């Protein structure tokens, strides 16, 4: 069973010296080992599943049923704890199962497209390596502040309510063990969820880098066949990413939406007492889950926007080549100056002034207002260029979830549905006297 699995952290697969302790993957490998996500053999697999069952399921269940503290005062009562535990456990279970399936079926190297990087340009390889090094910082940026707040709350709860909480044996020892296990469970579940979100963000950024590199095809002398082959390769990778992550994205959207509506429903009850002691942990849980969902949706819509911007780029390339070919071949009409590759093509605003200094980092080679230097009219016929533009118009690429494209229009639809449900729920629960 264990011999047929590709190791999660395969040092030989990176084509680096095993003795090199400071390569670009060392931090990532260490992080995964500490997370006990290595399932390269039967022993590490058992350890990984054991840790998930204990911290992801057993500890939250014991916390809910043994630490309910029905006799506690108003500050130490936890009426919303069941929503918090159920929400975090369900989302972390989905993340853990998906990540385990990814690793078991593909291996981490293939899953993160490291085995395809040798086909990419130096710019894409360096950019992807830099994204990998920043990926763990993204996890820390989102997880650590919430963990510090959770730690402060748990320490206060156990320290100030020790005499009211039903423990056996030595009180301070029981408090310390219970507090440590609860914090470990919260950190483990949250980190597993953010890890899968950041991995999705990472592979999407690789495709963004590839699309930006693909935009250079239209600025140099290229034939239609090479442009078509490269675009088909990018479409295939986007389809692979969509197929791998579609279940995870859909389940996260369903679970997090259900969690938020349940939280809204129980907090709007007439008998609910809202204060920072009772609802503070619920708010922090909601912020954590919504942040992870925003990472998923933002990454998906960003790559979809970039992929669909290729159509605009190809159309602009086609019209520039067509206009320039008429300027060159028409000897009777006055010709405008021909734009060559070495000439700068400024962006012109509505007031006639250049906007090149106002754009900043909002535009790139894939999505900008620059005219394209024309090489195509002398090497590519009008019919071939028109066929390529037609292909782009009818084969839009992007991240899909079971056939539904995750673009800005889909986000607007999701927002409209969520807002309608919220307003309906408020209409059923909020009464003005």
N, C-alpha and C positions, 0 to 999 in steps of 0.2 A: 504493500500500500504506500509506504513512504518512499520506496525506491523510484516510483514512477513520477514523483512530483518534482517540479523545478524549484530549487531553493528560492526563497523570497529574497535573500541577499546573496547573490552569486558573485563572488569577487572576480572570478575568471571571466565572467561575461562582460565586464567593463573594459577588458583589454588593458588593464593597468597592472602594475607590479603589486603583488600581494603584500610585499614588505613595505610599500609606500604608505606611511601612516597618515599623510596629510593630503590625500587626493580629494577631489571635489565631492565624492560620495561617502566620505568617512562619517560625517555628521548624520547624514540620513540613515546610514546603516546602523549607527549606534542608537539613534532614536527609535528605530523599528525594533531593535533587540530589547530595549528597555520597555517598549510597549508590549512585548511578548507576542508579536504578530508574525514571527518566523514559524512557518509550518513546513519546513524542509524535510522533516522526518517525523516518525510516530511520536517521539518524546516531546518535541517542541509543539507538535500539533495538540497533544493532550494538555500540555501546559497552557497553550493559548486558549483552548476551550474551557479549561478549568478556571482560568482567571476571568474569562467573560461570564461564566455562570455565577461565580462568586460575587464579583463586583457589579455585574450588569443585571443580575436577577435576584440572587439570594439576599444580599445586603439591602437593596431597596425594599424588598418584601418584609424583612425583619424590621427595618426602620419604620415601615408603615404600620405593622400590626403590634410590635412590641413597644414602640416609642410613641404611640398615639397620645398618651398622657391626657386622658379625658378629665382627670382631676386637677390639671394644671390651671394656673390663673390665666387671665386674658392675654398676657404678653407671651406666655409659653405654649398656648394652645396652637395646634397646627391643623386647622380645618381644611386647608388646600393642599396638604402634603400628598394626598393620593393622586391628584392631578399632576403634580410635579414629578413624582416617581414614575408614574405610568407614561408620561410624555417622554422623559429622558430615556427610560428603558426601552420603549418601543422604537424610538429613533436610533438609539445606539445599537439595538439588535439588528435593525435593518442595515445599518452601516457595516456592522461586523460580518454579517452573512454575505453581503455583497462583496466586501473586500476579500473575504476568504475564498469566495467563488472566483473572483478575478485572479487571485494569486494561484489557486489550484489549477485553473484552466489555462492561463496564459503565462504566468510567471511575471515577476515585477518588471524585469527588463523589457519584455515584449509588451506588457501592459502600458508602460510609460513611453513606448516607441523609441527606446534607446537603441534597439537593433536596427532602426531605420535611419539613424542620424548620419551614417557614413555617406548616404546619398544626398545629404543637404549641403548647403553652402557653409562657409566658415562663419558667416554672420548668424545664421540660424543656429549652428552648434553652440557658439559662444553665448548667444542670447538665451538658449534653452538651459544651458548650464547655470547661467546667472539666475534664471527663474527657479531652478532647482534649489540653489543655495538660499534663495529668499523664501522658499515655500514654508520652511519650518518657522521662520520669523513671523509669517502670517498667522500660523497656528498660535504662536506665543502671544501675538498682539491681541488676539480675540479671546484666548482662553485665560491668560494670567490675570487680567483685571477682574474678570468674573470670579475666578478662583479665590483671589484675595478677599473680595467681598463676601463670598460664601464662607471662607474660613473665619472671617471676623464674626459673621452671624452665628456660626456653629459654636465657636468658642464662647461667645456670650451666652448662648442658649444653654449650654451644658454647665458653664461656670455659675450662672445666676439661678439655675433651676435644678440643681443637683438634689436638693432635699425633696423635690416634688416628683422626680422621675423614678419610675419603678425599676430599680437595679438590684442585682444579687451580688453578695460578696462585698468587697471593698469598694466604696463609692467612688473615690477619685480614680481608681484603676479602671473600673467599669466605664466611667465617664470618658477617660482618655482613649480606651480601646474603641468605644462606640463612636466617638468623635472622629478618630483616625479612620475607621472603616467607612463612615459616611462621606468624609472628604475624599478618600481614595476612590470610592464608587463614583462620586460626582465628577472628579477629574478624569477618570477612565472613560466614562460614558461620553462626556463632552469632547474629549480629545479624539476618540474614535470617530465620532460624527464629523468633527472639523477636519480630520485627516482625509476622509473620503472626499469631502467638499474641496479641500485644497488640491488633492490629486486631480479632480475634475478641472479645477481652475488651471492647473499646470499643463495638462494635455491640451486644453483649449488655447492656452497662450502659445504652445508650440505651433498650432495651426495658424494663429494670428501672425507669428513670425514667418511662417511659410508663405502665407498670402501676401505679406509685405514684400517678401523676396520675389514672389510670382509677379508682382506689379512691375518689376524691372524688365520683364519680357517685352512690355509694350514701349519701353524707352530705348531699346537697342534693336539691332536688325535681327528679327526672329521670323521664323516661318510659322504658318498656321498649325502645322502638325505638331511641332514642339510645344506650342502654347496649349493645344488641345490635350496632349498627353499629360502635361503637368497638371492641368485643371482636373482631369479625370483621376489622377492620383490623389489630389487633395480631396476631391469629392468622396473617394473611397475611404480615406482616413476619417473624414467627418461622419460618414455612414457607420464606420466601425465604432467610433466614440459614442454615437447616438444609440447604437444597439447595445453597447455594454452598460451605459448609464441610464437607459430609459426607465428601467424598473426602479432604480434607486431614486431618480428624480420624481417619478410619479408617486411612489410611496411616501417620500418626504413631504411632498405637497399635500397629500391626503392626511397624513398623521399630524403635521404641524397645523394645518387648517383646523382639523378636529380638536386639537389641543387648545388652540386659541379661542374657538367658539365655546368649548366647555368652560374655559377660564372665565370668559365674558359672561356666560350664563350663570355660573355659581356666584360670581362677585356682584351681580345685579339683583340678587334676591333681596327681598325686603328685610329679611332677618340677618343679612350679611353685615359684619362689622369690619370695615376696611381700615387698616393702619399699617405702618411700616413693619411691625412685628409679625403680623399675620400674612400680609400680602407681599411683603418685600421679596421673599424668596420666589414667589410665583412670578413677579415682574422680571426678576433676573433670569428665570428659566425661559420665559417668553422671549426676552431679548436675545438669549443665546440661540434658541431655535430659529428665530427670524433672521438673525445674522447669517447663520449657515445657509438658510434658504436663499437669502439675497446673494450670497456668493455663487450658488448654483445658477440662479436665474440670470445674474449679471454676466457670468462667464459664457453662458449659452447664447444670450442675446448679442453679446459683443462679437463672438465668432460668427454668428449668423449675419450680423450687419456687415462685417468685413467681407464675408463670402459673397453676399449679394451686391456689395459695392463693385465687384468685378464687372458686372453688367454695365454699370455706368462708365467704368474705366475703358472697357472695350468699345463702347459706343463713342466715347470721346476720341479714342485712338482711330476709329474708323472715319469719323467725320473730319478729323485733322488731315488724315492721309488723302481723303477724297477731295477736300478743298484745295490742298496743295497741288494735287495732280492736275486740277483744272487751271490753277494759276500758272503751272509750268507749261501746259500744252496749249493754252489759249494765247495766241500771239497778237490778237486784234484788240482785245479789251485791256484796259489798264490793270496791271498786276500789283497785288500787294506784296510787300517784302516777304520772301520765303523764310520760314522759321527753320533754322538749322539746329543741330543737336547741341552745339556749344553756346547757343544764345539763351539768355534767361527769359522765361515767359512769366511776367509778373501777373498776379491776380489783380483784377481791376474791380473796384466797388462801384456802387451806383453813383457816387459823386465824382468818378473819374480818377480817384487817387488810388495808389497802390495799397493793398491790404497785407502785403507780405510781412510787415512788422507787427501786425495785430493778431495773427493767427496763433502764434506760440506753438505748443505741442499738440494742438487739437487736430491737426491734419498730418497725414503721412503720404507716402507714394501711392497708396491704394485709394485713398479718399481725399482728394484735394481739388482745387480749382485751377491748377496749372494746365496750360496747353501742352500737348505731347509733341516732342520733336519727331518729325515725320521721316521714317525710313520705309514705310510700308508701300508707298505708291509705286516705287521702282522695283520692288521684289515680289509683292503680293497683289494679285488681281482684286478688282472690286468685288467680284462674286465670292471669292474665298473669304474676304473680310466680312461681307454681309452674312455669309453662312455661319461664321464664327460668332458674330453678334447675335444672330437668331438662336444659335445653340445656347448661349449664355442666358438669353431671355427665357428660354423654355426649360432650363435645367438649373434652377436656383439651388444653391447648396446651403447647408446650415445644420444646426443641431435639431433633431426631431425626436418627439416622444410618441411612439406608435402612430407615426404619420402626421402628427401635428407639429408644424414648424415653430420653434421657440424664437420668435422675433418680437419686435416691439408691439406689433398688433396683437399677438397672443398675450403679452403681458397686460395690455389694456383690457383685453377680454377677461383675464383672470381677476384683475383689479375691480372691474365692474361687477363680476359675480360676487366677489368677496364683500364689496361695499353693499350690494343689495341684500346679502344675507345678514350683514351687521345691522343695517337699518331695519330689516324685518324683525330681527331679534330685539332691537331696542324698542320697536313699536309694541312688542308683546310683553315686555318686562318693565319698561319705564312708564310710570304714571305720574302726571302732574296734578297735584291737588290745589 
